[in-house]
Amino acid sequence: MRVVACPQCGAETPWEGNSYRPFCSERCRLIDLGAWLDEKYAIPAPLDDESADDEAGTAMDAARGGRNGRHDG
Ligand SMILES: [Zn+2]
């Protein structure tokens, strides 16, 4: 079985089947994430401000003209 050292606390943790990898636990993962967010990483805001409002109307249409919930017979 493959084992890696948790980057946060250094504990050996299995790689396979570990949803928190490369960390040993959710705690260590959150700690690392928090540390990362706390750091002064300048993340430039994405420039695409366009949102697809068209989809709302399409969804409404589909809901109206969709199934009727009637039984045959
Ligand atoms: Zn850990």
N, CA, C, O and the ligand as a Tripos MOL2 file, in Angstrom:
@<TRIPOS>MOLECULE
protein
  293   291    74     0     0
PROTEIN
NO_CHARGES

@<TRIPOS>ATOM
      1 N           0.8450   -1.2010    0.0000 N.3       1 MET1
      2 CA          0.0000    0.0000    0.0000 C.3       1 MET1
      3 C           0.8770    1.2460    0.0000 C.2       1 MET1
      4 O           1.8810    1.3200    0.7090 O.2       1 MET1
      5 N           0.4800    2.2100   -0.8010 N.am      2 ARG2
      6 CA          1.2600    3.4260   -0.9220 C.3       2 ARG2
      7 C           0.9320    4.3700    0.2460 C.2       2 ARG2
      8 O          -0.2300    4.6200    0.5690 O.2       2 ARG2
      9 N           1.9800    4.8680    0.8490 N.am      3 VAL3
     10 CA          1.8040    5.7530    1.9980 C.3       3 VAL3
     11 C           2.5440    7.0610    1.7520 C.2       3 VAL3
     12 O           3.6810    7.0640    1.2800 O.2       3 VAL3
     13 N           1.9010    8.1500    2.0690 N.am      4 VAL4
     14 CA          2.5470    9.4520    1.9160 C.3       4 VAL4
     15 C           2.5560   10.1710    3.2590 C.2       4 VAL4
     16 O           1.7570    9.8700    4.1460 O.2       4 VAL4
     17 N           3.4630   11.1170    3.3920 N.am      5 ALA5
     18 CA          3.5240   11.8860    4.6280 C.3       5 ALA5
     19 C           2.6380   13.1190    4.4880 C.2       5 ALA5
     20 O           2.7420   13.8710    3.5180 O.2       5 ALA5
     21 N           1.7800   13.3090    5.4580 N.am      6 CYS6
     22 CA          0.8770   14.4590    5.4460 C.3       6 CYS6
     23 C           1.7020   15.7470    5.4380 C.2       6 CYS6
     24 O           2.5430   15.9540    6.3120 O.2       6 CYS6
     25 N           1.4590   16.6130    4.4450 N.am      7 PRO7
     26 CA          2.2320   17.8610    4.3430 C.3       7 PRO7
     27 C           1.9970   18.7760    5.5420 C.2       7 PRO7
     28 O           2.7990   19.6680    5.8180 O.2       7 PRO7
     29 N           0.9240   18.5550    6.2330 N.am      8 GLN8
     30 CA          0.5780   19.4370    7.3430 C.3       8 GLN8
     31 C           1.2030   18.9930    8.6550 C.2       8 GLN8
     32 O           1.8750   19.7730    9.3310 O.2       8 GLN8
     33 N           0.9770   17.7360    9.0100 N.am      9 CYS9
     34 CA          1.4800   17.2820   10.3060 C.3       9 CYS9
     35 C           2.5580   16.2210   10.1710 C.2       9 CYS9
     36 O           3.2020   15.8590   11.1560 O.2       9 CYS9
     37 N           2.7580   15.7210    8.9620 N.am     10 GLY10
     38 CA          3.8380   14.7840    8.7380 C.3      10 GLY10
     39 C           3.4760   13.3420    9.0400 C.2      10 GLY10
     40 O           4.3220   12.4540    8.9280 O.2      10 GLY10
     41 N           2.2450   13.1010    9.4180 N.am     11 ALA11
     42 CA          1.8330   11.7410    9.7390 C.3      11 ALA11
     43 C           1.7390   10.9170    8.4590 C.2      11 ALA11
     44 O           1.3210   11.4130    7.4120 O.2      11 ALA11
     45 N           2.1310    9.6590    8.5630 N.am     12 GLU12
     46 CA          2.0190    8.7960    7.3950 C.3      12 GLU12
     47 C           0.5720    8.4240    7.1780 C.2      12 GLU12
     48 O          -0.1300    8.0010    8.0960 O.2      12 GLU12
     49 N           0.1460    8.5900    5.9480 N.am     13 THR13
     50 CA         -1.2520    8.3320    5.6500 C.3      13 THR13
     51 C          -1.3560    7.5900    4.3240 C.2      13 THR13
     52 O          -0.6050    7.8850    3.3940 O.2      13 THR13
     53 N          -2.2590    6.6480    4.2240 N.am     14 PRO14
     54 CA         -2.4170    5.8880    2.9790 C.3      14 PRO14
     55 C          -2.9060    6.7760    1.8490 C.2      14 PRO14
     56 O          -3.7340    7.6630    2.0570 O.2      14 PRO14
     57 N          -2.3940    6.5340    0.6630 N.am     15 TRP15
     58 CA         -2.7600    7.3500   -0.4910 C.3      15 TRP15
     59 C          -4.0710    6.8530   -1.0940 C.2      15 TRP15
     60 O          -4.9660    7.6380   -1.4070 O.2      15 TRP15
     61 N          -4.1610    5.5640   -1.2450 N.am     16 GLU16
     62 CA         -5.3630    4.9940   -1.8590 C.3      16 GLU16
     63 C          -6.5560    5.1200   -0.9240 C.2      16 GLU16
     64 O          -6.4460    4.8740    0.2770 O.2      16 GLU16
     65 N          -7.6800    5.4980   -1.4770 N.am     17 GLY17
     66 CA         -8.9060    5.5560   -0.7000 C.3      17 GLY17
     67 C          -8.9140    6.6570    0.3370 C.2      17 GLY17
     68 O          -9.7430    6.6550    1.2470 O.2      17 GLY17
     69 N          -8.0030    7.5880    0.2050 N.am     18 ASN18
     70 CA         -7.9580    8.6910    1.1660 C.3      18 ASN18
     71 C          -8.5050    9.9500    0.5010 C.2      18 ASN18
     72 O          -7.8710   10.5280   -0.3810 O.2      18 ASN18
     73 N          -9.6880   10.3630    0.9380 N.am     19 SER19
     74 CA        -10.3200   11.5010    0.2710 C.3      19 SER19
     75 C          -9.6680   12.8120    0.6620 C.2      19 SER19
     76 O          -9.9480   13.8510    0.0650 O.2      19 SER19
     77 N          -8.7980   12.7680    1.6650 N.am     20 TYR20
     78 CA         -8.1670   14.0130    2.1180 C.3      20 TYR20
     79 C          -6.7300   14.1300    1.6200 C.2      20 TYR20
     80 O          -6.0150   15.0750    1.9540 O.2      20 TYR20
     81 N          -6.3290   13.1600    0.8230 N.am     21 ARG21
     82 CA         -4.9500   13.1720    0.3790 C.3      21 ARG21
     83 C          -4.6090   14.4800   -0.3150 C.2      21 ARG21
     84 O          -5.4860   15.0830   -0.9340 O.2      21 ARG21
     85 N          -3.4100   14.9250   -0.2370 N.am     22 PRO22
     86 CA         -2.2970   14.2200    0.4030 C.3      22 PRO22
     87 C          -2.2800   14.3740    1.9210 C.2      22 PRO22
     88 O          -1.2980   14.0070    2.5660 O.2      22 PRO22
     89 N          -3.3450   14.9070    2.4960 N.am     23 PHE23
     90 CA         -3.3620   15.1140    3.9370 C.3      23 PHE23
     91 C          -3.8860   13.8740    4.6360 C.2      23 PHE23
     92 O          -4.4760   12.9970    4.0050 O.2      23 PHE23
     93 N          -3.6690   13.8040    5.9440 N.am     24 CYS24
     94 CA         -4.0500   12.6090    6.6820 C.3      24 CYS24
     95 C          -5.5050   12.6970    7.1120 C.2      24 CYS24
     96 O          -6.1360   11.6750    7.3790 O.2      24 CYS24
     97 N          -6.0370   13.8970    7.1800 N.am     25 SER25
     98 CA         -7.4020   14.0480    7.6610 C.3      25 SER25
     99 C          -7.9960   15.3480    7.1410 C.2      25 SER25
    100 O          -7.3010   16.2020    6.5890 O.2      25 SER25
    101 N          -9.3120   15.4690    7.3370 N.am     26 GLU26
    102 CA         -9.9690   16.6890    6.8900 C.3      26 GLU26
    103 C          -9.3930   17.8990    7.6120 C.2      26 GLU26
    104 O          -9.2440   18.9810    7.0440 O.2      26 GLU26
    105 N          -9.0730   17.6780    8.8900 N.am     27 ARG27
    106 CA         -8.5400   18.7620    9.7050 C.3      27 ARG27
    107 C          -7.2860   19.3620    9.0750 C.2      27 ARG27
    108 O          -7.1740   20.5750    8.8960 O.2      27 ARG27
    109 N          -6.3470   18.4750    8.7440 N.am     28 CYS28
    110 CA         -5.0910   18.9430    8.1780 C.3      28 CYS28
    111 C          -5.3410   19.6390    6.8380 C.2      28 CYS28
    112 O          -4.6890   20.6260    6.4970 O.2      28 CYS28
    113 N          -6.2920   19.1020    6.1000 N.am     29 ARG29
    114 CA         -6.5860   19.7020    4.8120 C.3      29 ARG29
    115 C          -7.1190   21.1200    5.0020 C.2      29 ARG29
    116 O          -6.7130   22.0480    4.3020 O.2      29 ARG29
    117 N          -8.0360   21.2720    5.9600 N.am     30 LEU30
    118 CA         -8.6300   22.5840    6.2070 C.3      30 LEU30
    119 C          -7.5930   23.5570    6.7240 C.2      30 LEU30
    120 O          -7.5960   24.7340    6.3640 O.2      30 LEU30
    121 N          -6.7090   23.0620    7.5690 N.am     31 ILE31
    122 CA         -5.6440   23.9230    8.0920 C.3      31 ILE31
    123 C          -4.8220   24.4660    6.9390 C.2      31 ILE31
    124 O          -4.5230   25.6580    6.8710 O.2      31 ILE31
    125 N          -4.4620   23.5630    6.0330 N.am     32 ASP32
    126 CA         -3.6410   23.9820    4.9070 C.3      32 ASP32
    127 C          -4.3990   24.9640    4.0280 C.2      32 ASP32
    128 O          -3.8430   25.9660    3.5770 O.2      32 ASP32
    129 N          -5.6620   24.6720    3.7890 N.am     33 LEU33
    130 CA         -6.4840   25.5560    2.9620 C.3      33 LEU33
    131 C          -6.5870   26.9270    3.6120 C.2      33 LEU33
    132 O          -6.4500   27.9520    2.9450 O.2      33 LEU33
    133 N          -6.8300   26.9380    4.9240 N.am     34 GLY34
    134 CA         -6.9260   28.2000    5.6570 C.3      34 GLY34
    135 C          -5.6350   28.9810    5.5560 C.2      34 GLY34
    136 O          -5.6480   30.1930    5.3380 O.2      34 GLY34
    137 N          -4.5270   28.2920    5.7150 N.am     35 ALA35
    138 CA         -3.2270   28.9480    5.6400 C.3      35 ALA35
    139 C          -3.0410   29.5530    4.2610 C.2      35 ALA35
    140 O          -2.5320   30.6640    4.1100 O.2      35 ALA35
    141 N          -3.4630   28.8010    3.2660 N.am     36 TRP36
    142 CA         -3.3130   29.2720    1.8960 C.3      36 TRP36
    143 C          -4.1460   30.5250    1.6700 C.2      36 TRP36
    144 O          -3.6920   31.4790    1.0380 O.2      36 TRP36
    145 N          -5.3670   30.5130    2.1920 N.am     37 LEU37
    146 CA         -6.2480   31.6670    1.9980 C.3      37 LEU37
    147 C          -5.7490   32.8730    2.7860 C.2      37 LEU37
    148 O          -5.9070   34.0240    2.3780 O.2      37 LEU37
    149 N          -5.1420   32.5660    3.9280 N.am     38 ASP38
    150 CA         -4.6360   33.6550    4.7580 C.3      38 ASP38
    151 C          -3.4530   34.3590    4.1170 C.2      38 ASP38
    152 O          -3.2410   35.5590    4.2890 O.2      38 ASP38
    153 N          -2.7050   33.5830    3.3830 N.am     39 GLU39
    154 CA         -1.5430   34.1670    2.7220 C.3      39 GLU39
    155 C          -1.9780   35.2700    1.7660 C.2      39 GLU39
    156 O          -3.1230   35.3280    1.3190 O.2      39 GLU39
    157 N          -1.0420   36.1180    1.4790 N.am     40 LYS40
    158 CA         -1.3960   37.2360    0.6000 C.3      40 LYS40
    159 C          -1.2130   36.8580   -0.8530 C.2      40 LYS40
    160 O          -0.3830   37.4150   -1.5710 O.2      40 LYS40
    161 N          -2.0130   35.8960   -1.2570 N.am     41 TYR41
    162 CA         -1.9930   35.5310   -2.6590 C.3      41 TYR41
    163 C          -2.9080   36.4890   -3.4180 C.2      41 TYR41
    164 O          -4.1130   36.5460   -3.1700 O.2      41 TYR41
    165 N          -2.3340   37.2150   -4.3140 N.am     42 ALA42
    166 CA         -3.1460   38.1460   -5.0860 C.3      42 ALA42
    167 C          -3.7940   37.3900   -6.2360 C.2      42 ALA42
    168 O          -3.1550   37.0800   -7.2410 O.2      42 ALA42
    169 N          -5.0690   37.1030   -6.0640 N.am     43 ILE43
    170 CA         -5.7880   36.3900   -7.1150 C.3      43 ILE43
    171 C          -6.5590   37.4000   -7.9590 C.2      43 ILE43
    172 O          -7.5210   38.0110   -7.4940 O.2      43 ILE43
    173 N          -6.1250   37.5630   -9.1980 N.am     44 PRO44
    174 CA         -6.8170   38.5280  -10.0720 C.3      44 PRO44
    175 C          -8.2360   38.0740  -10.3720 C.2      44 PRO44
    176 O          -8.4850   36.9020  -10.6550 O.2      44 PRO44
    177 N          -9.1520   39.0170  -10.3060 N.am     45 ALA45
    178 CA        -10.5530   38.6830  -10.5660 C.3      45 ALA45
    179 C         -10.7450   38.3850  -12.0420 C.2      45 ALA45
    180 O         -10.1970   39.0730  -12.9030 O.2      45 ALA45
    181 N         -11.5190   37.3640  -12.3230 N.am     46 PRO46
    182 CA        -11.7910   37.0230  -13.7220 C.3      46 PRO46
    183 C         -12.5240   38.1510  -14.4170 C.2      46 PRO46
    184 O         -13.3410   38.8450  -13.8110 O.2      46 PRO46
    185 N         -12.2290   38.3270  -15.6790 N.am     47 LEU47
    186 CA        -12.7720   39.4710  -16.3980 C.3      47 LEU47
    187 C         -14.1320   39.1800  -17.0410 C.2      47 LEU47
    188 O         -14.8350   40.0960  -17.4690 O.2      47 LEU47
    189 N         -14.4890   37.9010  -17.1010 N.am     48 ASP48
    190 CA        -15.7760   37.6170  -17.7770 C.3      48 ASP48
    191 C         -16.9370   37.8720  -16.8200 C.2      48 ASP48
    192 O         -17.2220   37.0710  -15.9300 O.2      48 ASP48
    193 N         -17.5750   38.9730  -17.0220 N.am     49 ASP49
    194 CA        -18.6670   39.3960  -16.1450 C.3      49 ASP49
    195 C         -20.0220   39.0060  -16.7250 C.2      49 ASP49
    196 O         -21.0660   39.2660  -16.1270 O.2      49 ASP49
    197 N         -19.9890   38.3880  -17.8820 N.am     50 GLU50
    198 CA        -21.2500   38.0640  -18.5340 C.3      50 GLU50
    199 C         -21.8740   36.8180  -17.9210 C.2      50 GLU50
    200 O         -21.2320   35.7740  -17.8100 O.2      50 GLU50
    201 N         -23.1150   36.9450  -17.5330 N.am     51 SER51
    202 CA        -23.8140   35.7780  -17.0040 C.3      51 SER51
    203 C         -24.9340   35.3900  -17.9680 C.2      51 SER51
    204 O         -25.5830   36.2330  -18.5870 O.2      51 SER51
    205 N         -25.1260   34.0950  -18.0620 N.am     52 ALA52
    206 CA        -26.1340   33.6040  -18.9970 C.3      52 ALA52
    207 C         -27.5110   33.6200  -18.3530 C.2      52 ALA52
    208 O         -27.9210   32.6630  -17.6970 O.2      52 ALA52
    209 N         -28.2100   34.7200  -18.5510 N.am     53 ASP53
    210 CA        -29.5570   34.8230  -17.9760 C.3      53 ASP53
    211 C         -30.5930   34.1230  -18.8540 C.2      53 ASP53
    212 O         -31.7450   33.9440  -18.4600 O.2      53 ASP53
    213 N         -30.1620   33.7360  -20.0340 N.am     54 ASP54
    214 CA        -31.0750   33.0830  -20.9680 C.3      54 ASP54
    215 C         -31.6080   31.7700  -20.4170 C.2      54 ASP54
    216 O         -32.7480   31.3870  -20.6780 O.2      54 ASP54
    217 N         -30.7730   31.0940  -19.6580 N.am     55 GLU55
    218 CA        -31.1310   29.7460  -19.2100 C.3      55 GLU55
    219 C         -32.3550   29.7300  -18.3120 C.2      55 GLU55
    220 O         -33.0840   28.7380  -18.2840 O.2      55 GLU55
    221 N         -32.5980   30.8150  -17.5710 N.am     56 ALA56
    222 CA        -33.7420   30.8640  -16.6690 C.3      56 ALA56
    223 C         -35.0320   30.6870  -17.4600 C.2      56 ALA56
    224 O         -35.8910   29.8900  -17.0820 O.2      56 ALA56
    225 N         -35.1700   31.4330  -18.5600 N.am     57 GLY57
    226 CA        -36.3760   31.3370  -19.3700 C.3      57 GLY57
    227 C         -36.5390   29.9540  -19.9540 C.2      57 GLY57
    228 O         -37.6470   29.4180  -19.9920 O.2      57 GLY57
    229 N         -35.4590   29.3790  -20.4060 N.am     58 THR58
    230 CA        -35.5140   28.0550  -21.0060 C.3      58 THR58
    231 C         -36.0040   27.0260  -19.9950 C.2      58 THR58
    232 O         -36.7950   26.1440  -20.3290 O.2      58 THR58
    233 N         -35.5360   27.1440  -18.7690 N.am     59 ALA59
    234 CA        -35.9220   26.1890  -17.7310 C.3      59 ALA59
    235 C         -37.4160   26.2920  -17.4540 C.2      59 ALA59
    236 O         -38.0870   25.2780  -17.2600 O.2      59 ALA59
    237 N         -37.9340   27.5100  -17.4350 N.am     60 MET60
    238 CA        -39.3630   27.7070  -17.1790 C.3      60 MET60
    239 C         -40.1870   27.0400  -18.2710 C.2      60 MET60
    240 O         -41.1790   26.3680  -17.9920 O.2      60 MET60
    241 N         -39.7680   27.2320  -19.5070 N.am     61 ASP61
    242 CA        -40.4800   26.6270  -20.6210 C.3      61 ASP61
    243 C         -40.5170   25.1200  -20.4860 C.2      61 ASP61
    244 O         -41.5500   24.4890  -20.7070 O.2      61 ASP61
    245 N         -39.4020   24.5610  -20.1290 N.am     62 ALA62
    246 CA        -39.2950   23.1110  -20.0100 C.3      62 ALA62
    247 C         -40.2230   22.5970  -18.9190 C.2      62 ALA62
    248 O         -40.8370   21.5390  -19.0590 O.2      62 ALA62
    249 N         -40.3200   23.3560  -17.8320 N.am     63 ALA63
    250 CA        -41.1570   22.9290  -16.7130 C.3      63 ALA63
    251 C         -42.6150   22.9250  -17.1240 C.2      63 ALA63
    252 O         -43.3750   22.0500  -16.7100 O.2      63 ALA63
    253 N         -43.0100   23.8840  -17.9260 N.am     64 ARG64
    254 CA        -44.4150   23.9810  -18.3180 C.3      64 ARG64
    255 C         -44.7990   22.9200  -19.3400 C.2      64 ARG64
    256 O         -45.8330   22.2630  -19.2250 O.2      64 ARG64
    257 N         -43.9350   22.7710  -20.3440 N.am     65 GLY65
    258 CA        -44.2920   21.8800  -21.4280 C.3      65 GLY65
    259 C         -43.7610   20.4670  -21.2370 C.2      65 GLY65
    260 O         -43.7480   19.6760  -22.1800 O.2      65 GLY65
    261 N         -43.3300   20.1500  -20.0460 N.am     66 GLY66
    262 CA        -42.7220   18.8500  -19.8110 C.3      66 GLY66
    263 C         -43.7410   17.7550  -19.5760 C.2      66 GLY66
    264 O         -44.7550   17.6770  -20.2690 O.2      66 GLY66
    265 N         -43.4770   16.9340  -18.6220 N.am     67 ARG67
    266 CA        -44.3720   15.8000  -18.3600 C.3      67 ARG67
    267 C         -45.7010   16.2660  -17.7670 C.2      67 ARG67
    268 O         -45.7620   17.3040  -17.1080 O.2      67 ARG67
    269 N         -46.7140   15.5300  -17.9930 N.am     68 ASN68
    270 CA        -48.0250   15.8670  -17.4560 C.3      68 ASN68
    271 C         -48.4000   15.0250  -16.2580 C.2      68 ASN68
    272 O         -49.4000   15.3040  -15.5960 O.2      68 ASN68
    273 N         -47.6480   14.0370  -15.9780 N.am     69 GLY69
    274 CA        -47.9130   13.1960  -14.8230 C.3      69 GLY69
    275 C         -49.2090   12.4110  -14.9520 C.2      69 GLY69
    276 O         -49.8290   12.0580  -13.9490 O.2      69 GLY69
    277 N         -49.6180   12.1360  -16.1860 N.am     70 ARG70
    278 CA        -50.8640   11.3840  -16.3820 C.3      70 ARG70
    279 C         -50.5560    9.9200  -16.6080 C.2      70 ARG70
    280 O         -49.5090    9.5570  -17.1430 O.2      70 ARG70
    281 N         -51.4850    9.0980  -16.1900 N.am     71 HIS71
    282 CA        -51.3080    7.6600  -16.4130 C.3      71 HIS71
    283 C         -52.0790    7.2280  -17.6500 C.2      71 HIS71
    284 O         -53.1770    7.7140  -17.9220 O.2      71 HIS71
    285 N         -51.5020    6.3390  -18.3640 N.am     72 ASP72
    286 CA        -52.2060    5.7740  -19.5130 C.3      72 ASP72
    287 C         -53.0320    4.5890  -19.0550 C.2      72 ASP72
    288 O         -52.5810    3.7380  -18.2880 O.2      72 ASP72
    289 N         -54.1960    4.5680  -19.5280 N.am     73 GLY73
    290 CA        -54.9270    3.3600  -19.2180 C.3      73 GLY73
    291 C         -56.2070    3.6280  -18.5600 C.2      73 GLY73
    292 O         -56.9420    2.6950  -18.2350 O.2      73 GLY73
    293 ZN         -1.9880   15.5000    9.0020 Zn       74 ZN74
@<TRIPOS>BOND
     1     1     2 1
     2     2     3 1
     3     3     4 2
     4     3     5 am
     5     5     6 1
     6     6     7 1
     7     7     8 2
     8     7     9 am
     9     9    10 1
    10    10    11 1
    11    11    12 2
    12    11    13 am
    13    13    14 1
    14    14    15 1
    15    15    16 2
    16    15    17 am
    17    17    18 1
    18    18    19 1
    19    19    20 2
    20    19    21 am
    21    21    22 1
    22    22    23 1
    23    23    24 2
    24    23    25 am
    25    25    26 1
    26    26    27 1
    27    27    28 2
    28    27    29 am
    29    29    30 1
    30    30    31 1
    31    31    32 2
    32    31    33 am
    33    33    34 1
    34    34    35 1
    35    35    36 2
    36    35    37 am
    37    37    38 1
    38    38    39 1
    39    39    40 2
    40    39    41 am
    41    41    42 1
    42    42    43 1
    43    43    44 2
    44    43    45 am
    45    45    46 1
    46    46    47 1
    47    47    48 2
    48    47    49 am
    49    49    50 1
    50    50    51 1
    51    51    52 2
    52    51    53 am
    53    53    54 1
    54    54    55 1
    55    55    56 2
    56    55    57 am
    57    57    58 1
    58    58    59 1
    59    59    60 2
    60    59    61 am
    61    61    62 1
    62    62    63 1
    63    63    64 2
    64    63    65 am
    65    65    66 1
    66    66    67 1
    67    67    68 2
    68    67    69 am
    69    69    70 1
    70    70    71 1
    71    71    72 2
    72    71    73 am
    73    73    74 1
    74    74    75 1
    75    75    76 2
    76    75    77 am
    77    77    78 1
    78    78    79 1
    79    79    80 2
    80    79    81 am
    81    81    82 1
    82    82    83 1
    83    83    84 2
    84    83    85 am
    85    85    86 1
    86    86    87 1
    87    87    88 2
    88    87    89 am
    89    89    90 1
    90    90    91 1
    91    91    92 2
    92    91    93 am
    93    93    94 1
    94    94    95 1
    95    95    96 2
    96    95    97 am
    97    97    98 1
    98    98    99 1
    99    99   100 2
   100    99   101 am
   101   101   102 1
   102   102   103 1
   103   103   104 2
   104   103   105 am
   105   105   106 1
   106   106   107 1
   107   107   108 2
   108   107   109 am
   109   109   110 1
   110   110   111 1
   111   111   112 2
   112   111   113 am
   113   113   114 1
   114   114   115 1
   115   115   116 2
   116   115   117 am
   117   117   118 1
   118   118   119 1
   119   119   120 2
   120   119   121 am
   121   121   122 1
   122   122   123 1
   123   123   124 2
   124   123   125 am
   125   125   126 1
   126   126   127 1
   127   127   128 2
   128   127   129 am
   129   129   130 1
   130   130   131 1
   131   131   132 2
   132   131   133 am
   133   133   134 1
   134   134   135 1
   135   135   136 2
   136   135   137 am
   137   137   138 1
   138   138   139 1
   139   139   140 2
   140   139   141 am
   141   141   142 1
   142   142   143 1
   143   143   144 2
   144   143   145 am
   145   145   146 1
   146   146   147 1
   147   147   148 2
   148   147   149 am
   149   149   150 1
   150   150   151 1
   151   151   152 2
   152   151   153 am
   153   153   154 1
   154   154   155 1
   155   155   156 2
   156   155   157 am
   157   157   158 1
   158   158   159 1
   159   159   160 2
   160   159   161 am
   161   161   162 1
   162   162   163 1
   163   163   164 2
   164   163   165 am
   165   165   166 1
   166   166   167 1
   167   167   168 2
   168   167   169 am
   169   169   170 1
   170   170   171 1
   171   171   172 2
   172   171   173 am
   173   173   174 1
   174   174   175 1
   175   175   176 2
   176   175   177 am
   177   177   178 1
   178   178   179 1
   179   179   180 2
   180   179   181 am
   181   181   182 1
   182   182   183 1
   183   183   184 2
   184   183   185 am
   185   185   186 1
   186   186   187 1
   187   187   188 2
   188   187   189 am
   189   189   190 1
   190   190   191 1
   191   191   192 2
   192   191   193 am
   193   193   194 1
   194   194   195 1
   195   195   196 2
   196   195   197 am
   197   197   198 1
   198   198   199 1
   199   199   200 2
   200   199   201 am
   201   201   202 1
   202   202   203 1
   203   203   204 2
   204   203   205 am
   205   205   206 1
   206   206   207 1
   207   207   208 2
   208   207   209 am
   209   209   210 1
   210   210   211 1
   211   211   212 2
   212   211   213 am
   213   213   214 1
   214   214   215 1
   215   215   216 2
   216   215   217 am
   217   217   218 1
   218   218   219 1
   219   219   220 2
   220   219   221 am
   221   221   222 1
   222   222   223 1
   223   223   224 2
   224   223   225 am
   225   225   226 1
   226   226   227 1
   227   227   228 2
   228   227   229 am
   229   229   230 1
   230   230   231 1
   231   231   232 2
   232   231   233 am
   233   233   234 1
   234   234   235 1
   235   235   236 2
   236   235   237 am
   237   237   238 1
   238   238   239 1
   239   239   240 2
   240   239   241 am
   241   241   242 1
   242   242   243 1
   243   243   244 2
   244   243   245 am
   245   245   246 1
   246   246   247 1
   247   247   248 2
   248   247   249 am
   249   249   250 1
   250   250   251 1
   251   251   252 2
   252   251   253 am
   253   253   254 1
   254   254   255 1
   255   255   256 2
   256   255   257 am
   257   257   258 1
   258   258   259 1
   259   259   260 2
   260   259   261 am
   261   261   262 1
   262   262   263 1
   263   263   264 2
   264   263   265 am
   265   265   266 1
   266   266   267 1
   267   267   268 2
   268   267   269 am
   269   269   270 1
   270   270   271 1
   271   271   272 2
   272   271   273 am
   273   273   274 1
   274   274   275 1
   275   275   276 2
   276   275   277 am
   277   277   278 1
   278   278   279 1
   279   279   280 2
   280   279   281 am
   281   281   282 1
   282   282   283 1
   283   283   284 2
   284   283   285 am
   285   285   286 1
   286   286   287 1
   287   287   288 2
   288   287   289 am
   289   289   290 1
   290   290   291 1
   291   291   292 2
@<TRIPOS>SUBSTRUCTURE
     1 MET1         2 RESIDUE 1 A MET
     2 ARG2         6 RESIDUE 1 A ARG
     3 VAL3        10 RESIDUE 1 A VAL
     4 VAL4        14 RESIDUE 1 A VAL
     5 ALA5        18 RESIDUE 1 A ALA
     6 CYS6        22 RESIDUE 1 A CYS
     7 PRO7        26 RESIDUE 1 A PRO
     8 GLN8        30 RESIDUE 1 A GLN
     9 CYS9        34 RESIDUE 1 A CYS
    10 GLY10       38 RESIDUE 1 A GLY
    11 ALA11       42 RESIDUE 1 A ALA
    12 GLU12       46 RESIDUE 1 A GLU
    13 THR13       50 RESIDUE 1 A THR
    14 PRO14       54 RESIDUE 1 A PRO
    15 TRP15       58 RESIDUE 1 A TRP
    16 GLU16       62 RESIDUE 1 A GLU
    17 GLY17       66 RESIDUE 1 A GLY
    18 ASN18       70 RESIDUE 1 A ASN
    19 SER19       74 RESIDUE 1 A SER
    20 TYR20       78 RESIDUE 1 A TYR
    21 ARG21       82 RESIDUE 1 A ARG
    22 PRO22       86 RESIDUE 1 A PRO
    23 PHE23       90 RESIDUE 1 A PHE
    24 CYS24       94 RESIDUE 1 A CYS
    25 SER25       98 RESIDUE 1 A SER
    26 GLU26      102 RESIDUE 1 A GLU
    27 ARG27      106 RESIDUE 1 A ARG
    28 CYS28      110 RESIDUE 1 A CYS
    29 ARG29      114 RESIDUE 1 A ARG
    30 LEU30      118 RESIDUE 1 A LEU
    31 ILE31      122 RESIDUE 1 A ILE
    32 ASP32      126 RESIDUE 1 A ASP
    33 LEU33      130 RESIDUE 1 A LEU
    34 GLY34      134 RESIDUE 1 A GLY
    35 ALA35      138 RESIDUE 1 A ALA
    36 TRP36      142 RESIDUE 1 A TRP
    37 LEU37      146 RESIDUE 1 A LEU
    38 ASP38      150 RESIDUE 1 A ASP
    39 GLU39      154 RESIDUE 1 A GLU
    40 LYS40      158 RESIDUE 1 A LYS
    41 TYR41      162 RESIDUE 1 A TYR
    42 ALA42      166 RESIDUE 1 A ALA
    43 ILE43      170 RESIDUE 1 A ILE
    44 PRO44      174 RESIDUE 1 A PRO
    45 ALA45      178 RESIDUE 1 A ALA
    46 PRO46      182 RESIDUE 1 A PRO
    47 LEU47      186 RESIDUE 1 A LEU
    48 ASP48      190 RESIDUE 1 A ASP
    49 ASP49      194 RESIDUE 1 A ASP
    50 GLU50      198 RESIDUE 1 A GLU
    51 SER51      202 RESIDUE 1 A SER
    52 ALA52      206 RESIDUE 1 A ALA
    53 ASP53      210 RESIDUE 1 A ASP
    54 ASP54      214 RESIDUE 1 A ASP
    55 GLU55      218 RESIDUE 1 A GLU
    56 ALA56      222 RESIDUE 1 A ALA
    57 GLY57      226 RESIDUE 1 A GLY
    58 THR58      230 RESIDUE 1 A THR
    59 ALA59      234 RESIDUE 1 A ALA
    60 MET60      238 RESIDUE 1 A MET
    61 ASP61      242 RESIDUE 1 A ASP
    62 ALA62      246 RESIDUE 1 A ALA
    63 ALA63      250 RESIDUE 1 A ALA
    64 ARG64      254 RESIDUE 1 A ARG
    65 GLY65      258 RESIDUE 1 A GLY
    66 GLY66      262 RESIDUE 1 A GLY
    67 ARG67      266 RESIDUE 1 A ARG
    68 ASN68      270 RESIDUE 1 A ASN
    69 GLY69      274 RESIDUE 1 A GLY
    70 ARG70      278 RESIDUE 1 A ARG
    71 HIS71      282 RESIDUE 1 A HIS
    72 ASP72      286 RESIDUE 1 A ASP
    73 GLY73      290 RESIDUE 1 A GLY
    74 ZN74       293 GROUP 0 **** ****
